[in-house]
Amino acid sequence: MRSGAKVAIVGGVFVVVASGVGYGGYNLWNGVTGGSGATAASGSGDRKTGPVTDEEVTATAKDFLAAWAGGEAETAAQLTNNPVSAGSALLGFRAEAAVSAATITPGPASGATVPFTVKATVTDAGVSKPWTYTSRLTVVRGVTTGRPLVDWKPAVLHPKLTPGSSLRTGYAKSGDIEAVDRKGRVLTAEKYPSLGPVLAQLRERYGAKAGGRPGVELVVEAGAPGVPDTTLLTLTKGEEGKLETTIDADVQAAAERAVKQYGSASVVAVQPSTGAVRAVANSPANGFNAAFEGKKMPGSTMKIVTAALLLEKGLVKADQVAECPPTAMYQGRTIGNLKGFSLDGAPFAKSFARSCNTAFIKKIDNVGDDSALGKEAREVFGIGLEWKTGIRSVDGSVPEATGGGAAEQYIGQGTVQMNPLNMASITATAKDGRFRQPYLVARSLDDREFATAERKLPASAARQLRDMMRLTATAGYGTASGVMSSVGGDKGAKTGSAEVGGQATSDSWFTAFSDDLAAAAFVEGGGHGVDAAGPLVARVLNAD
């Protein structure tokens, strides 16, 4: 701790031993006389029970906020139901966050909850800056004492604090960066909100390598490996180093606009010829990069991989008839087509374009290996190979399954887990003919090893797969033809919907390519692939 203050527990009581911490100069909350009123009285006499009263809420909040504002960490901690954790955090507010003065103003109580505003001054390295934010506390009755106490949670101190995290002021752990897109255009979280968590991770990993000099900041330290700090206040700016990314600002802007119309949606665009990520966007843009880190059933978009498996094994050909009955059974599991449709005498290409589930399920017996789909995904499409994209990412999963579970995997249900990054990469692999690991920054920055697939899809199988995706996007019977009509160039697509237990409406998936750009999107509860995810992908492809 920067002040030399120490925390100790003596006989189960939280104790602060201050060394050189001058609390006398701190501002007390206006109009509050600490330690008086109902809070003080509640510690004596008969033990109270039942809900806290309005008077107890007001008095407890007054005393707690006054002690906190005055830098009296021990006193404030004893007014909570977890004095050890609260005391350490409150002491850190002064010692580690370098708050040199604080005024705390409450708002009107709502039941047992009291909102408040903190106006503080943070001082470090000879620089002082004002810092203002709002939070809230809730008063509860102590289980053993019956006293009204603040229900302690880290978020009381600051709303962005979680268990294990803390506030710290000092030099940033890495240098500032000016992230630019592939054409040198500056990328900021203000202009591209979805890039907020992406840029934070890039700064954490590559700030020093980009030549930046750290500034002095007040941050939330996550306390978890690999999770970047969240900057709350900049006291002195560092020197920015330029970091080139693979993002294309035009495609990114289109992706940002497209996801905004949905409550929960993600999209990724990848260049098939290189693996370069051209866009990544999420709604809400709240810090979790679902486009890279999500784990969802991909529905029928997974049929790209299943079709590749069947083509490679010679069990189907695009121009040969494949059975497509209304339902099909595999080891006791019955799987049907949407609204029970069937295709009599149609080639496999049409079954793919119409997304006929049963045409795929009917071939599992002939494959003779329930784990074959996972092998195909890994060996040809690079799924599960620990991608090193430059930031945190999940590279998909097709775990071994047997019986009915294997049948579900063939149509992207069950235990298959993907995100838009994975599906965009799968489509890029189908378009280019080989897996190229997606990436956001050049590998030369840190000499990281890119994942490489074991083998390419044979040329004949790859050609047929691309042709079937083209039919899906262009033929009148293709499930993606309407959505893709606005997209130019050499184009192909696959629609998907995933039935999720507990959801009234399926998740919407869509993936497609246009020339040298592939994109995939997910919309939670969006329905069929063409209903929500399809238009989203089309907008991104049209931006290139």
N, C-alpha and C positions, 0 to 999 in steps of 0.2 A: 504494500500500500504506500502511495506516494507521501503520506503525512507521517508515517511511522505508527499510526494507530493500530492497535491489535485487538482481536476478539478472543475472549476466553469464556469457558463455561465452568463455573465454580458452584458445586453443589446443585447442579441443574438449573442455575440462574445465569442468564446472559449478562456478561460484563464487558464494558468497553474500557480499555486502558488507552487513553489518548496521550500521544507524545508529540507536542508541538502543534496540536490542532486548536486554533483559537476560535472557539464557537461564539465568543461574546460579541463579535462583530456582525453576526448574521441577523437578517431581518426576520422578526416574528410575524406570523399571520396577523393581519390587521384586526383589532377588536377582540382578540382571544386572550383570555386569562387561563393559562394551562393548569391542569391538575385539579380544577374545582368542579362543582356541580355533581350531576348524577353519577358520572364515571367514578369519582373518588368515593362517593357514598356507597356505590354498589359493591365495594370490596369488603364491607362490614355488615354485621347484622345477619338476618336470615338469608339463606341462599335463595335467590330468585329463580323462577321457572317461567316457561311460556315464552311467547315471542317478545322480542325487544320492543320497547315503547318508543314513540316518536321522540320523547325527551332524552331517552338513553342514546338513540341514534345521533341526535344533534350534539349532545355533550361528548360522546366518545369520539365522534369525528373531529370536533373542536380540539380536544386535547391531543389526539394523535397528530393532526395536521400542524398544530402549534409546535409540538415537540420535534416533528420532522423538520419543519421550516427553520427551527432554531438550532438545528444540528445536534439535538439531544437524542442520539440514536437509541441509547439504552431505554430512556423513558418512553419513546415512541414504540419500541419493540415490545415492552411490557403491556402495551395497550392492544396487542394482537393475540391471536390464538396460536401463533408459532413464533415466540420471541427469539429463538436462536436464528432461524432463517431470516426473519424480518430484520433483526439487529445487524446481521452481517451485511445485508443488502442496503440498509439505510446508512450504515457507516460508509459503505462503498460509494454511496451517492456523493459524499463529500470527498472522501479520500481517493477513490479511483476515478470517478467521473469528473473530479476537480470542480465541483460546484462551490463557488465562493460566497454566494448569497442566494436566498430563495424567499419568495413570497407566494403563499398558497391561498387561493380564494375558492371557497366552496360554492356550489350552486344549490338550488333547492333539492331537498331530499325527495326521493321517490320510494316510499316504503322504507326499507332498511338500507337503500343504496344512496350514496351521496356522490355526485360528480364534483370535480374540482379542477381548477386551472393552476398550473405551476408556472411562475415566471421566475426564472433563475438566471444567474450569471455564471458562466463557465470560464475559468482562468487557467491558462497553461502556457508555458514557454513565453511568459511576458505579455500574452495577448488575452484580452477578455472579450467575450461575445455573449449577447443575450440569448436565452433559450426558453421558449414557451411551448407548452403542450398541455393537453387535458387527459385526465384519467378518472377513475371512480373507485370507490371502496364500498364494501358492504359490512354492516355491523350484525354480528350474531351473538347469541348467548353462549358463554363458556360452558363446556360440557361438565366440568368438575366444580367450577367456582360459581357458576350462575351469573358472572359479571358480563356486561356488554363489552364485546371485543371486536376489533377489526379482523375480518376474515382474511388472513394474509395469503396473498398470491403475488408472484413477481410482477404481474401486470398492474398491481396497485402502484408500484414505483414508476413504471412506465408501460404503456399499453403494448409495446413491442417486445417486452421481456417475457420469456417462457422459462420453465424449470431448467436449470443448468446454464442459462445465459446470464450475462452481467453487463453493466455499463463500464466503459473505460474511455479515458481521454489521454491522448498521447500521439506519437507519430504513428501513422498508418503502417500496417504490416507490409504493404506493397506500394509501389509508386503509382501515381495517377496515370491513366491512359486516355488517349484520344483514339477511340475505336473508329475505324473507317471501313467503308464497304469496299468491294472489289475495284471500284472506280475512284476511290479516294474520297468519297463523300462521308462526312462526319455522321456517326450514329449516336444518338442520345436516347436515354430512357424517356425523356420528356416528349420527344417527337415520335418514338416507337416504343410504347409502354411495355410491350411483350419482351423487349430486349433488356428490361431492367435486371432481372435475375441473371440473364446471360452475361451482360456486361460486368456485373458484380463478380461473377466467377472468373471471367477472363482477367479482370484486374487483379484478383487474388492470386491467380496462377502465373500471369505473365507480366505483371506490372514492372518487376525488376528487369526482366528480359527486354522489355520495350524501351528501356532507358529513362523511365520516369523517376522523379524524386518524391518521396512521401511527404505529405502535408500533415498538419496536426488536426486531429478529428476526435469528436465524441462519437463513439460507436456502440452498438449492441454486439457484444461478442457472443456468438452462438453457443460456444462450448462444445461443439460437435466437430469431429474431424471432417475436413473438406467443405464445411459450410462457411461461406464468406461472412465477414462482418457487415452489419447494416449501419451506414453512416447516418447519424442524426443531426450533426452540426459540424461545420468546417470552420476551424479557427484560423488556420493559415493554409492556403492552397499550396500544393506541391507543384512540381514541374511535370507536365504531361509528356509521356512517351507515346509515340504513334504505334498503334497495333492494327495491322491489316487483317481483316476478316474476309470470309468468302461470301458474306451477305451481299445481296443486290438491293439497294435502297428502294428501287421501283417495285420489285416483287414483294419486299417486306412491307411497304406501304399498302399494297393491295391486300396482303394477308391480314394486316392489322384491321383494315376496314371491313374485311369479310367476316372475321370472327366476332366483331362487335355486335352483330345482330343476334347472337345466341348467348344464352346464359352460361353455357359450359361447352366450349368448342376449342379445337386445336388444329393447326395445319402446319405442314413442313413441305418445303420445296427443295429438291436435290437435283444437281446436274448429273445425268447418267454417265457421261463420258469421263468424269473426274471424281465424283462423289462429293463435290463441294456443295455445302448447304447454302441455298440462296435466300431462304426465308424461314422463320420460325415464329409462330404467333399463337397466343392463348387468350381465351376469354373465360373467366376474368384474368386480367394481368395482375395477379395478386402475389406473385413471388414463387409459385410452384410451376415449374416448366413441364406441364403435362404432355406437351408435344414431344419432349425428349425422355421424360421420366415416367409417363403414365404406363399402366398395365391394364389393358382391356381386351375382351374378346373381339376379334376383328371381323367376325361374320364372314360373309361370302367373298370378301376381298382375299381371304386366305386361299381361295380356289386357284389363284395364280400359282401358288406353290404346289397344290394338289394336282393341278393339271400338268405342271412340269414333271412331277413324279410319274404320273400315268403315261405321259408322252415318252419319257425317257425309257420306261420299261416296255414300251411297245404295246401297252394294253389298250390304248386308244390312238386314233389318228383324227386330225381335225376334219377330214373330209369323209370319214367312214361313219356309218350308222352306229349310234350308241343308245342303249335302252334309257328311256326317261319316263318311267311309270309314275303315277300319282304318289305312291309311297314305296319305300324299300326298307328291308329289315336286315340288320347285321347283329348276330349274336344276341337276339332278344330285344334289340333297340329298334323301334320303328321311327323312321324319319320321312317326312313328307315335303312336298313342294308348296310354295305359296298358293293358297286357295285351291290346292289339289290339282294343279294343271299337269298335263302330260304332253309329250312330243312323240308321236308315232312316226318311225322311219326317218327321224331327223339325224343329221350328222352331229358328231360330238361338238363341233364348233358352234352350232346353234344352241346346244345344251349349255355350253359355257356362256354364250351371249345372253341367253334367257335366264341364267343362273339356276339351272335345274339341279337341285340337291341330289336327287336319286341317281342321276347319271354318274355321279362320283361315288356314292355309297355302293352301287352295284359292283364296283370294281375292287372293293377292298379284299374280298376273298382271293382274287387273282394276284394281288400284290403279295400275299402270303407272309407279311411281316407287319405287325401292328406298329412297330417303331419306325417304319420306313419314312413316314412323313417328317418326323423330327430330323432324321439323317439328311433328307433332301434339303430341308430348311437350313441346316447348319453347313453342309458340304457345298451347296451351290449358291445359296442366298446369304450366307454369312450370319445367320441368326444364332445368337448365343456365343459369339466369339470374343466378347469383351472389347467392344469398340472403344477407341480412344479419340473421341471427337474434339477434345479441347475443353469440354465442360462435362458435368455429370450427365450420363445418359444410360438408358436401359436398352439392351440390344435384343429384346424379344425372347420368347421362350415357347418351345413346343416339347413339353416333358413326355416321357414314355407313357403310353396309355394302352389299355387292352380292351377288347370287346366293344361294348357300346360307347365307351369313352373315346376309343380310337375313331369310331364313326363320327362322333361329334367334332373331332379335330379336323376331319376332312372338309368340313364346311365352316370352319372358323369358330366353333363353339367349344364348350367344355373347358379344358385346361389351357388352351392356347392363349398366350398373353402378348399383345402387341401395342404399339403406340404409332402415331402418325410418322415419326422418323423411321421406324422399322418398315412400315408399309410403303412409304415413299422410296426407301432403299430397295425393297423387293421389286417395285415397279421399275425403278432405274436399272436394276439387274436384268429384268426381263427385256427392257428396251435396248440396253447396251450389249447384252450377251455375257457379261461377267460381273461379279460382285466387286464394287469399289467402295471401301469403307467411307461412310459419310464423315465429314470433318468441317470445323468452323474456322480453324487457324492452321497454318502450315505446320507440318510435322517438324520442320527444321528448327522451330522455336525451342523445342525441348527434346528433340531426337526420339520422340515416342514411336513405338512400333504400331503400325496400322494392322488391323486384322485382315487376313487373307483367306479366301475360301479355298477349299481343297481342290475344287475342279470347276470347270465351266459346264454349262448345260450343252449337250451335243448340238451341233449346228441345226440339224433337222428339227429337233424338239424346240429349240429356241425360236426358229422361224415360225413354226406352227403356233407357238404360244403368243408371239407378237401379232400374228394374223388374227387370232381369236380375240385378242384385246381390241384390235382395230374394228372387227365386226361388232363388238359390244358397243363401240363408240359411234359407229357409222351406219350399220344396217338398221332398217326400220324396226326390226324385232329386237334389237339390242337394248338392254335395260338402261344403257347410258346414252343412247343416241340423241334423245331430246336435250339433255343437259349439255352434251358436248357439241351440239350443232353450232354454237357460237365460237368454238375453239378452232383455230386454223392449224395448218401444218400436218405433218405425219402424226396421227393421234390414235391412242388406244386407251381403254379404261376397264375398270371392274367395279361394280357396285357391291354393297354389302349392308346387312343389318344384323345386329346381334341381340338375341333375346336374353335379357337379363332378369333374373328372378327378382320379384318385388317391384319391377318397373312396368307401368301400364303400357308404355310405348318403347319400342326397341331403340337401341343406339344406332345412329346413322353413320355409315362408313362409305368412303368413296376414294378411289385412287386412279390416277391417269397420267399419261405422258403426252407431250406435244413437242415434237422435234427433240431438242436436247434439254428438256426440263420435265421432271416428274414431280408430282405432288400427291399428298394424301391428307385426308381430313377426317376428323371424328367430331360428331355432335351428340352429346348425351341426350337421350330421349328424343332424338330428331326424327325417328321413324325410318322409312326406307332410305337407301343410299341416295336416291335422286331427290328426295324431299328436302334435305338440308345440307349434307356434306357435299353432294354433287355440285350445286351452284357455287359453293365456297371454293372448291378446287378449280372450277372453270374460271372464276375471277382471278385466281392466282396465276393460272397458266396464261391467261390473256394479258397479264401485266408484263410478261417477258419481252 
